[in-house]
Structure formats: C-alpha cells, structure tokens
Amino acid sequence: MTTDHHLPPAPAAPRRPHTITTHGDARVDPWYWLREQEDPATMEYLRAENAYTEAFLSPLQPLQSAIYDEIRGRIKEDDNTVPEKEDEYYYYVRYEEGGQYPIHCRKQGSEDGPEEILLDVNKLAEGRDYTFLGSFANSPDHRLFAYGADFDGSEQFTIRVLDLETGETLPDTIPNTYYSLQWANDSRTFYYSVLDEHHRPVSIYRHTLGNDPADDELVYHEEDARFFVGVGKSNSRRFIYVVSGGNNMSEWRFLDANDPDALPTLIEPRSADFEYDVEDHDDRFFIRHNGNGARDFMLSTTDINAPGWEHWTEFMAHEPGRPLRGIHAYREHLVVSCRHNGLPQVMVLRLSDGDVHYIAGVDEDDFAMSPRSGWEFDTTSLRFSYTSMKTPASVFDYDMVSRQRVLRKQQEIPSGYDGDQYETRRIWATARDGTPVPISLLMQKGAPVDGSAPLYLYGYGSYGITMEAGFSISALSLVNRGFIYAIAHIRGGMEMGWDWYENGKLLNKRNTFNDFIDCAEHLVAEGYTSTGRIAAAGGSAGGMLMGAVVNARPDLFGCIVAHVPFVDVLNTMLDDTLPLTTMEYNEWGNPNDAQYYEYMRTYSPYDNVREQDYPPMLVTGGISDPRVTYWEPTKWVARLRATRTDDNPLLLKIHMDSGHAGASGRFERIKEVAEEYAFVLHAFGLSD
C-alpha cells in the first residue's frame, strides 16, 4: 500500500558504522549512534520522524477524532471505585467529568459518610505534561498519606507525605525511589526502595518523619544485579516483607511492623529457578512455591519461628496443569488463585477443617476473574472482579461462609452498550509442533465467517504474563466496524501453566513467534479473516514479537503496530548497564554465553531485517522509557527504511514527554489508541 496524499520524503538516519564483535561474530551497526541522546543529530532525527508521522496521519484526523469521541463516550467520566474498608474508613478513587487524573478520597464510618479528599492528582498535574503515582498509602492511624510521583515517565519517583488533618505537605521529601512504599504500624515510619545508578531498585531504607532523609537507615541492600528489591505488608498487618525478585527466582525477608527498629529475618535463601511467596496467618507462614518439582506450584506451611525450607510441610499438593497464581490469607479462610485449562479459578479454603469450594456461576466459555486481597484480615467477605470480552468489568463482594455474592459495581457505558449484539469464542489453533494454542475472539453476533472480515490480533507471550480475555471499551470501535478482535495466548505466557512459559523462553523463545504465526494462519484457515487482512499488535516484549513475525511472514499481515518494542535484543542484552538486562538473563539468556548469543542472533528483530516487502507499520517509543529505551524502535525503523523493498507507510512516533506506558492522563491515552486505530483502518482501506 502506498500513501494516498503528498508527503515529504521519509527521514533517513545517516549511517555511522559501528562494529560490535562478540564470540568472534562481527556485527556492523550503522545506527548505533542513535543511542546518544545528547547528540543534536539524534534529537534532530527524532523530530524529523515525528514530523513525518504527524504529516502522514494529519488527513486521518477526522477519523481519529471520531474514534476518540466514540471511546470517550463509553467512559463514565464522573466515576468512582467501590470503597475498600480499612478500620473505620472507606477508601476509594473517583474521577470528575473532564478530569484526566484520579482523586483519592475516603469516608469515615460508612460508605454514605461525608467525603474527604486525600489527594487530587489533577491539581498535582497542573502545568505538567506527565504525572503518575507509583505507590501511595495511608498511615495505619489514618492521619497521613504518602505517595510517590513521577513527572516524566522515567519511573523515578519522589515521595512526599500529606498531613490529612492540616492539609499540609510535610517537609519530608525523598527522591530517586521506585514503586515500593509501606508504613510501619507506628504511623511515623515507612519503608521505601531506592534506585541505583543503573535505575535498578536495589536498596530498602527506613524513614522516620521529621528526620533528614540523608540519614535514613539502610534496611537491606541487594548485591546481585539479577534481582530487584521491594517491600510489601501482610494482610494481617503484622509484618513488613522485603522481597528480592529476579526472573523465576525470589527471596523473602520479614520484619515486625510494630517495631520501627526491627531487622529483617530471612525465610529461605534464593536458589536457581526457585520461586516462592509468603502470607502469614497467626503463628505460621503459608508459602506458595515451586520446590520439589512443583512446576505449577504447591502450598506449604511452616512455623514463623522456624521459617527455613527444612521445616516446610505440604499443605496443598502440586497438581500439574493447575498453576497456583497467588494466595490471600484471612482469619478463617485462605483464598487461592489458580487456573484450569487456561481459565482462571478462585478457590476458597476454610482453615478450620480444610473444606474447599470454588466460586461458581460463570456461564461464559472465556473470561477473566481474580480476587482482590483487600485491607481487612478478620472478615469473611471476599471481593473479586469478573469480566469477559463482551461483559463489562464487574466487582462482586462474596461471602465465603454463605457463598452468596453481591454485585457492587459494573462498568457503565454512557453511550450505550448491548452485550447481546456481540459474541465471544475460545478456539484452538494447532502450532507447527502439534501444541494446541488458545485464541480468544470478540465479534459482532452473526458476523460472517467467510474470510471477509479484517482481524486485529494481539499477542505478548513473555515473562509468564497471562493475557486475560477482558472487556475493552476501545476494541468496540474496531468490532463495530466489522473487525474481529483476537488475543493469541501464545507460549511464553502462563495461561496453561509453567511448562507453557518455559516452552516460550530462553532457547525455546522461537515457539512464541511460531505460535503467533500459526494462530494467524489458523484464523485464516477457519474463515475468520484472510491473508493480508490481519492487523497484528503488541507492545514491549509483544513489540519484539511483532518484529520477529513481520520479519518471518510479512505477507500474512495487513499492518503491524509495535508499541515500545524490544527489538534490539542483542545490543540490549549485551549492555549490563541498562536497568533490566541482568535481571532478564533468565528470560532471554545471557548472550555472553555463545549458545544464547547465537540463538538470539536468529530472531532479534533489528538484526534480522531483510530485503523484502513489509506491510504498513506504526512504531512508537518513549524518550524517558527506562525499560525499552527510545533508541530500540528508532534504530529498527532506520534499518527498515534502508533495507525494505516496498513503499508502504512506515511511521515512527517517539513520545517526547513520557516513557514506557505512554501518556498518563486517561483521555490522552485514548488519543493514542484512536491514532493507532485510524492507522489500522487506513491500512485496510477503511478510513473513509
């Protein structure tokens, strides 16, 4: 496809050959220089790419505006979350009509009491292009509210503390922190994580209000560059947990939340491929772990005074194909999130006698459901969420004794929505090695399955992250225009258990890409769409997926959308100064080892761009992104421009005021989605 309006020539980044030699393999990287953000030529090139993209998309502005209005019309602008009870207070977040950001609020005594505003993020964001709260927490005595704010998308937060009685901001200000923030029970001490020079959260400090943060006590420092460290608080409020986590490895410590001078106690030392997490209950720990070959995890218990492995005893056996995803402890019950045949389940176990039941009543064959831990320990009420691709997000309160549920809230669609006009399906593609791969579909009811429909296919397939089949107000703008919206649950996620993940990582990573291609071909074979009528989309590691599949099968796709794509795999994984590199050796492999280098070399999207026709492509990045640096999509597009044999649209948009997650305001995010959908529709000749 060529553009249908006059454009200036596409930008071309000058080549400055840079040779990188690894294991005797010399790679010439002509665009390595684009890593130099301080080089004026880099910024000039980024501005040129953005101007080119803006010029291309300008004629699509009416369509983009129409899609924006549609999506925004599905948002209840003056909305609020269901209040969460903590002691005598009910905490919630609400939005005002026209407001970009949340307002944190509470009521005392009941959900019908007078409202108290804790923090209006709209006011905090005034005069700023980007504002995001990473962590926030009220003190146990409910007098203070601490929060960490990021104002440029770098995920580098500054902690401040509000006095809720006076409305004043205390002088305590702590920069260079990450997402973790937890109060001790004295309501004057809190714990937080600090970033090192490589943007890795490696230290936990303890701050007492009124003290100089420069004098804060170091509670724990992580020496292993493969691990990040954070803090959490138990549901019982008894312990502060200090958690070191690397890919598929973890190590937990606990300290007394009632003792502001407490030191952390190790539960069980880390070991390769050993992952565990902890909940306390009275005098024992419940531990979810994958030891003793429990690949899909099992539960053990141990006395709090004897936390080490040698004292662990089995509480819930490992069951292959039933991955245990998380646990929540209450006074009388233990709630376990698990999956069966790739679908979520919520198990409720009565601790007095071991009686087990599952939350029942799901009447759809594809859905997402998960419990919420809440802030109350001594309760029989469990809150859980439920949704499907055609069922708006719903929040229930569930009585774990009577097994009765109450719908507290369902997502409202002000512009109108009738779920009966749509249908969802869960189908299975057969991958080239014989593995069945699930696909979730949303389509208009009665839509013809004769190959005529365009199809939007989303994929991720990394880090063991499960892509849930949830409701999307944005997707409706495509489905209402005749698209089928699909999610490919490819290997590398954890939809089908640990083996599903392991068979899509390290030296099995190519299974992820093959699965996506095989899902696309299955959708064509079954008449859901046709070759060249598929818009493929993914972000971050899903952007790497886009790069790999478009290199392998450009003919299969009508267009590609790659958000913040991790495409310069070799260069990134060879640079251990970048924040995530060392942690992710267990995901992609360490290319300093020849076998991993050679394997990555076969799929790294940037290194495998070919002289061939590519479909229309929209690629995005963020100048402040610490996860996928802006130069990865930038270099990739530069190589594509210099190598491809077509003149299809190839657009690069680098957000100059945000990072990995894109825009921070809820309406600004919609603009980005509307822009993407307008591009997709144009690529399929449906923009009129």
N, C-alpha and C positions, 0 to 999 in steps of 0.2 A: 504494500500500500504506500502510496506517496501522499504528501500533504496536498490539501486542496486549496491552499491560499499561499500567497507570496511570503517567503521568509528570507531573511538574510542567511548567508552561509553558516552552517553549523560551526561552533567553535572547534578549534583544533589545538590541542596542547602540544607545545614544542617537545621534541624528543631530546632528552639528555641521557644518553646511555649510561647505565649503572650496572656493573656486573656483580652478581652475588654468587659465590661458589660454596656449595655445601655437598659434602660427600663426593667431591670430585665433579659434581654437576654444576656447570657454569650457566647461570640464567642471566640474560641481559634484560634489565627492566628500564625501558626508556622513560617511564613516568614516575620513577621513584621520587623525583624531586618534588612532586606534589604533596609529599608529607610535610614539607617546610611551610608551615602556616605563616611564618614571619616573612617569607619571601614575597615581595609585592607582586611578582608574576603569578604566584598561586592564587592570591585574592583576586587579581585581575581575571584569571581564567574562571574562577568560581562565579564571579559576577557576570561574565560573558555567558556561561552556561545557564545561569538563572534567567538572564535577559532573553536568551533564545527560547527557553521553556515558556516564559511568560508570553513571548510573541506567538508561539505556536498555539498556546491554549487560549489566547485572547478571543478569537472568534467563537470559542466554545463557552464563553462567559454566560450567555443566556441559558444554556443547558445546565451549566454548573450552578447557576443561581436557582434554577427551577428545582434541581435535585436538593440543593441546600434547604430551600423552603420546605420541600417535602419532608426531609429528615427532621428538620427543626419542628415542623408541625406535629411530629409524632412524640415530641418531648413535652412532658408536663413541666413547664418551666418553674412554677411555684410548687415544688415537690419537697418531700422530706422522707428520710428513712424511718423505719419502725424504731421507736425508742428502745434502748438497751438499759435494763435496770442494773444499777450498781449501788448497793446500800439503799439510801432513801432518795436517790436521784435517778432520773431517766435521761440518758444522753442520746442525742440524735444529731443528724446533719440535715440541713434544709437548703433549698435554693429559692431565690426570688426571681420573679419574672424579669427576664433580661439580664440576670446576673450570670457572669461567666464562672464564678467560683462558689464553693460551698460556704455555708455559715454554720459554725459549730455551736450547738445550743444544749441546754438541759432544762429540766423541770424538776422541782422538788416535791416529794410526797406522792404524786400521781402523774399519769400522763396528761391529765387535764389541768395541771397547775400552771402558774404564770411562767412565761418563758424568760430564761436568762441567756443572753448571747455571750459565749465564751470568746470566740474569735471569728470575725467576719473577714474571710480571705479576700473578698472583693476590695476591701479597704487596704489590706496589706499589699494587694497587687496594683494599686493606683500608681500610674506613671511607669509601670514596668511592662515589658514585652512578655515576660515569662515568670510564673510563680507556681511553686509546687511545695506542698507539705509532705515531707518524707515520713516522719514519725511525730506523734503527738500523744500526750497522756495527761490526764488529770491526776493530781496528787491523791493519795489514799484518804486524806481528810477533806478533799474536795474544795480546798481553798486556792489551789494553784493549777495552772495549765501550762505545760511545757510543750514546745513544738520546735521542729527543725525545718527551716525554709531554704529552698534552692531557688535562686533568681535568674539562672542562665541555662538550666538543663544539664549541668555538669554532674549532677548527683553529689554535689558537695554542699552540705547543709550547715547552717548556723543555728544553734539552739538559743532560744530565748524563753523567758518564763513570765507569764502574766499572773498578777495578783488579782484573783477574781472578786475579792471584796472591795478593792480600791479601783480596779480597772487599770492600774499602772503596770508598765513593763519593768521588771526588776533589772538592776544593772548587770546581773549575771548573763554574760554573752559568750558562747563557746563556738568558734568557727571550726571548719575542716572536719566535720563529723559526717557519719553515714546514717543509715536508716534506724539504728537501734537507739532506744531511749526508754528506760524503765525506772520508776520510782521505788525507793525503799519504803518500808512501812512507816518510817518516822516523818514522812512528808517534807523532809528538809534535804534529803539526799537522793540523788539519782545517778544512774549508770548510763554511759554512752560509749559509742565506738568512734575511733579516730582513724583517719586515713593517713597512709604513709606517702612518701614522695612518688610512688607509682600508682596512687589512687586506690590502694587496697585497704580495706578496714582490718587492721591488724592489732589494735590495742583497745582495751576496755579501761576507762577511767571512772572514778567516783568523784562526784562534785557535791559539796555541801553549800547550800545557799549562803551568800554573803562572802564566801571565800574567793580569793583570786583564782580563776581557772588555771593560771600558770602553776599553781601549787596543788592541783588536783592529784589524787593518789592513783598510780597505775595499779590496777587490779589484776590484769592479765595482758601479756604480750605474746602474739603468735609469731614464732620464728620460722615456720615452714611456709614458703611462698606459695604453696599449693592450696592454702587454707585462708578463708576469710573468717572473721570472728564477729559475733553479735551477742546481744543479751535478750532474754525473754523473762517472763514472770509466770509462775504456775497459776493455774486456775484457783487453787486454794489460797493463793497469795502468801504462801509460806516461804517460797524460795525464789531467788533470782538465779536464772540459768545463764551460764556463759558457754556459748556454743561455738566451737571451731568446725567449720564445714568446708570440705573440698568436694569435688565431683565424686560421688559414691563413697565418701568417707566422712565420718563425723566423730567428734569427741566432746563430751558434755562435762561441765563442772557445775556445782551448785553452791550457793551461799545463803545464809539465813537473812531473809528480807527484813527481819526485825532487829538485826544487829548492823548498824551503819559502819562498823569496823570489821565485819566478817571477811574472811579469806575464802577463796573458792576451794572446794574439795572435788577431786577428780572422781568420776564414776567408773569409766573404763577407758584405758589408753586406746588411741587410734591404731588401726592396722589396715593394710591394703584391702580395698573393696569391702570394708566393714562399715555399715551404716546403722546408726541407732538414734532414737529419740526417746524422751523421757516425760512421764507425768507422775506427780506424786499423789498419794492417797493415804492419809493417816500415817502409818508407820512404814509404808512400803513405796517403792517405785514400780510403776508399770513401764516396761521397756519394749518398744517396737523395734525389731532388729532383723538382720538377715544373716546372723551367725549360724553355724552348724548346717550350712547348705540350704537355709530357708530363703531361697531366692526371691519368693514373693512375700517374705516377711512373716514373722511369728511374734507372739507376745510372751514376755517373761516377767517375773516379779522378783524383787529382792528387798531385803530389809534396808531401810535408809542408812542404818549404821554399818552396813556391810554391802556397799554398792557394787563391788567388782564382779567381773564375769563368773568367777568360781562359785559365787553364791546365787547366780541366776537360776530360777526354776521355771519350767514351762507352765504357762497359763493358758495360752491358746495356740494350738499346733499349727504348723505350716501346712497350707493346702495349696499345692501347685495350681496355678490358674485363677487363684483368688487373691490378688495382691491387696495387702493391707496398706492403706494410704495414710492413715492418721488415727490418733486416739484422743478422746476428751474425757477427763475424769470428773465425776460429780460425786456427791456424798453417797448416793445409793446406787449409782449406775456408771457403767463405762460405755461410751459411745465409740464405735469403730467404723471408720470409712473404709470401704473395700469396693472391689469390682468383680463382676461375674460376666463372662463372655463379652468383656469390653464395656459393660454398662455399670453405672455407679449403684451402690447399695449403701444403706445406713443400718448398721447392726446396733441393737440396744441390749446390753447385758446387765442383768440385775446382780449386784455383787453379793447379796446375802445368800443366794442359792445357785447362781450360775445360769439362771433362766435366760434364754436368748430369743429375741424376735427381731424381725426386720420391719422397717417402716414400709407399709404396704399401700396399695391403692393406685399404683402407677398404671395408666391404661394406654400408654404410648409405647411404641417399639423402639424409640430413640429419644433420649432425654438427658438432662444433667441434673444432679441432685447432690447437695452437700450440707452437712451440719455446720452450725456456727458455734464456736466454743462459749461465747457469752462471758459475762463478768461475775456470774453468781455460781458458787460451788454447792451450796446447800439448797438445791432445787430439784424438782422432778420435771421441770419444763425445759424442753429442748427446742431451740429454734433451728429450722432448716430452710434451705432455698430449693426451689424446683423451677425448671424451665425446659422448653424444647425449642426446636427451630420454628415452631408455629405457636408456642404457648409463651406469652409474656412472663418475665421473671416474677416469681411468686414467693412470698415469705410466709411460712407457717410456724405457729407455736404448737408443739407436740407434747402431750402429757405422757411421760414414759411409764406411768402406772396404769392409767385408764386406756392408753393407746388412742386417745381422741386427739384430733388436730383442729386447729382454728386458723383459717386464712386471715393473716393480719394485713396483707397488702399484695396487690398485683399491679404490675407496671401498667399505668394508664397511657392510652394513645389518644391524645385530644383530637387529632384529625380524623379519628375513627379507625377501627380495625375489626375485622370479622375473620377469626381463625378458620371458620368453615370454608373459606374461599381458598385455603391452601392445604397442601398435604406434605407430610414428611415420609421419607422412606429410608430404610437402612439396608443397603445392598452390599454384596461382597464381590470384590474383584479377585481374580487368581493371579498372583505375581508369577513371574517367569520361573521361579524355583518351586512353584506349587503352593506357596503360602497364601491362604485367604486373607484379604485385606478389607476391613470395613470402610464403607463410604456413607456419609450422612447427606441426605438430599432434602432441599426445600423447593417446592414448585407450586404453581397455581393448580388448583384441583381441576382435573380433566385435561391438563395440558397434553398435547400430542407427544408421544414418544416415538417419533419417526425420523429423528436426526435433524430436524429443522431448527431446534432451539439453540440459541447461544448458551454457553455454560460458564459460570465463574467457579473455578476450582482453587480452593485454598489448602495450603499444606505447611507443615512445620517439621516435625519429625526429629527432634533433638532434645538432649538433656533429660530424657524421661518425662517430658512435659506432655500432659494429656490435653488434646484439643476437644473440648466439650461441645456437644451439639446444642448450643443455647440460642436464645432469641436475639435477633439483631434488627433494630429499627432501620438501620442503614440498608441491609440486604433487601428489604422490601422494595427499594427503589429500582433494583435490578429485576427482581422477580416480577414486579408489576409491569415491567417492560418485556416480559416474555423469557427472561433468563431462568435457568435452573441454577440454584446456588448449592455448591457441594463442598464438603470437607473430607479430604482423604486422610484417614487415620493410619498413616504410614509408620513403618518401623523406625525406631529411634525415639518415639514417644513411649508412654507406659500404658496405653489403652488396654493392652492384652496381657500385661504383666511384665516382670523383669526381663524375661527372655526376649520380649518384643523390643525392649530398649537395647539390650546387649546386641541384638542382631541388626541394629542400626547405628552402631558407634564404632570407633577405632577402625580396625581392619575389616569391619562389616559395613562401613558407612555407605558404600555404594548401593546397598539394599534400599536405603531411604530414597535415593533418586530413582532407582529402578521401580520401586513400588509406586511412586507418583506417576511415572510414565505409564506403568501398567494399569493404574486406576483410570488414567485419561483414556487409554485405548479401550478399556472395558466399557466406559461410559459411551464411547463411540459405537462399539460393537452392539451394545444394548439399545441403541437408538435414542439415548438421552441428548446427544449432540452429534456433531460431525467433526472430522479432522479440520483443523484451522478455525474452528468456531469455539475454542476454549480460551478464556482469559485465565491465565494462571497467576496466582498472587501469593506472596509470602513476605515476611519481614524478619530481619536479623538472621538467625540461623535458617529461617524459612526463606530469606533472601538468597542465602547461599544455595539452597535448594533450587530456587528459580534460576540462578546462574548455571548450575550443573545441568538441569533438564533442558534449558534452552540451548546450551552447547551441544547436547546429545541429540535432541529431537526438535529443532526449530520449526519444522514443518507441522508439528502436531498442534501448535498453539497459535491463536489469532492475535494475542498480545500477551505481554509479560509486565507485571507490576512487582517491583522489588523494593521494599522499604528497608532502609538502613541495612543493606545486605552485607553479610560477612563473606566476602568474595575473594579477598587477597589472603587466602588461607596460609600459604607457605610463609610469606613475609611476616604476617602477624604472629604465627606460632613460633617463628624463629626469633622474635623480639621479646625477651623476657622482661623488658622494662614496661610493657603495656599491662594494664590492670588485670586482665583476665587470663593472660597467656599461661602462666604456670598452673593456675587452678584447673585449666581445661586440658592439660596433658592427658587426663584420664577420660576425656570425651573424644578428642581427635587424635591423640597420640603426641609424642614428643618428636618433632622432626629432626632433632639432633641424633636420634636413632635412625639408622639408614632405612629400615623396613617401613617405618612410619613416613619418613620423608618421601620415599618412592611411591607409597600408596597415595599420600596427599597430592603428590605431583600428578596423579592420574585424574583427579577430579577438581582440584582448586579452580574455580570458575575463571579467575583472572588469568591463570596460566594456561587455560585450555580454550581461549577464544580462537575461533577458526575462520578461515576464509570461506564464508558461506553466507547465505541469506538468513537474516534474523527477522523475527516478527517485530511489529511496533513495541517499544519498550518505554516504560516510565520508571525511573530510578530516583530514589530520594536518600538524603543523608542529613545529619545534623552537625553543625560546626562544633558544638560543645559535647558531642557524644563521647563518653569515656568507654563505651562497650564496643561499638563498631565505629572506629574513627572515620571522620569525613573522607579521608583520602581513599578508603577502600572503594566506595561507589564511584568516586571521582576518577581514580585510575582505571577502573573497569570500563567506564564509559569512554574514556580516552582511547583505550585499546580497542574497544568495539568500533569506534569511529574510524580508526586507522586500518582495521582488518576486515570488517564485514563487506559483503559484495552487494548489498541492497541499499535502497534509499528510503527505507521505512522510517517513520518517526522514532528518534532515539532521544529521549528527554532526560536531563539530569536536573534535579532541584535540591539544592543544599539549603536547609533552613539555617539562616544566619543568626537566629536568636533562640535556638533550642537544641536539645540533644536527642537521645535515643528514642524517647517517647513522642517526639513531635510537639505540637502546640499544647499549652497547659490549660487554656480555657475551654470549656465544654463546647462552645459554639465555634471556636477556632478549629477544633478538631473536626467538626462537621465540614468545614470548608475544605479540609484536606481530603476527606472522604469524597465529597462532591466533585472535587477536582479529579480524583482517581477515576470515579465512575464516568465522568464526562469523557475522559480519555479512552476508557474501555469502549463506551458506546461509539465514539468516533472511529475507533479501530475496526469496529464491526459494521461501519456504515449506517449506524442507527442514531446519529447525532441530530438529525433534523426533527 
